[in-house]
Amino acid sequence: MEFLYVIFNSIKNISLSSILDIIVVYYMFYKSYMLIKETRAEQLLKGIILIVFLIPISSLLHLTMLNWILNKTITIGVLSFIIIFQPEIRSALEHIGRSAFNDKPILENKEIVSNVITDIVTAVDNLSKTKTGALIIIEQFTGLGDTIKTGTKLDALVSSALLENIFVVNTPLHDGATIIRNDRIVAAGCFLPLSNNFSVSKQLGTRHRAALGISENSDALAIIVSEETGIISIAINGRLTRNYNKEKLKEIIIKVIKKKQNKGSTLKEQVISWKKKIKNSK
């Protein structure tokens, strides 16, 4: 009974700010874990947690040398974590940044959006039928300026004919990625970072690993056509799915673009609201 009385008093004394504090910290830990889930960082984190648990145990059992080694490992480990997992940390910060802010122009004309989607789907379907390898990247909120610089700038309107011509075998631009921003083909022949995900099937080639790599480092949608089989695949948010037909591909692209438009509209409304508040305060 005394134990229950202590618990009751403890709960009674918890303030609203303490509850909010717990919820915010829990949410931060949860989102952080989801960002590193199924990556190399997850395994390292498990190792760090194990060492943290072993330190008090070694101290309690008077294992002096083991305790000293574990303490030094933790000290060096934090610095090593930042150096080794710089790409993952960068990706996490970019994710937070694009969730909170957006200054990218968004294509809102429904007719133009419909034409762009139709042209992309038509081109991918035709490339699939002829088993012509292709890698098309649709930029979203994360800017791909660094990637665009590695290729040849085009700045041309999206058309199925142009997309198909870019990937014709033995032409100068066929071997890289083509970047699409809104209704324009910004660049072609671009080099992408390869994925370090070792769980990816070894049957998949460089195009698929490159598509996964860009989807791990940004929120871009990557469309891949296999040179060997003609199978259409999609990579987004670090996940690769395969065997798309024309209808399913169109459905996915529409969902992604609509999500971008809705999110962009919401953020735009927030910015307008903040501007009005600042004006009124003056």
Secondary structure, 3 states (H helix, E strand, C coil): CHHHHHHHHHHHCCCHHHHHHHHHHHHHHHHHHHHHCCCHHHHHHHHHHHHHHHHHHHHHCCCHHHHHHHHHHHHHHHHHHHHHCHHHHHHHHHHHHHHHCCCCCCCCCHHHHHHHHHHHHHHHHHHHHCCCCEEEEECCCCCCHHHHCCCEEEEEECCHHHHHHHCCCCCCCCCCEEEEECCEEEEEEECCCCCCCCCCCCCCCHHHHHHHHHHHHCCCEEEEECCCCCCEEEEECCEEEEEECHHHHHHHHHHHHHHHHHHHHHHHHHHHHHHHHHHHHC
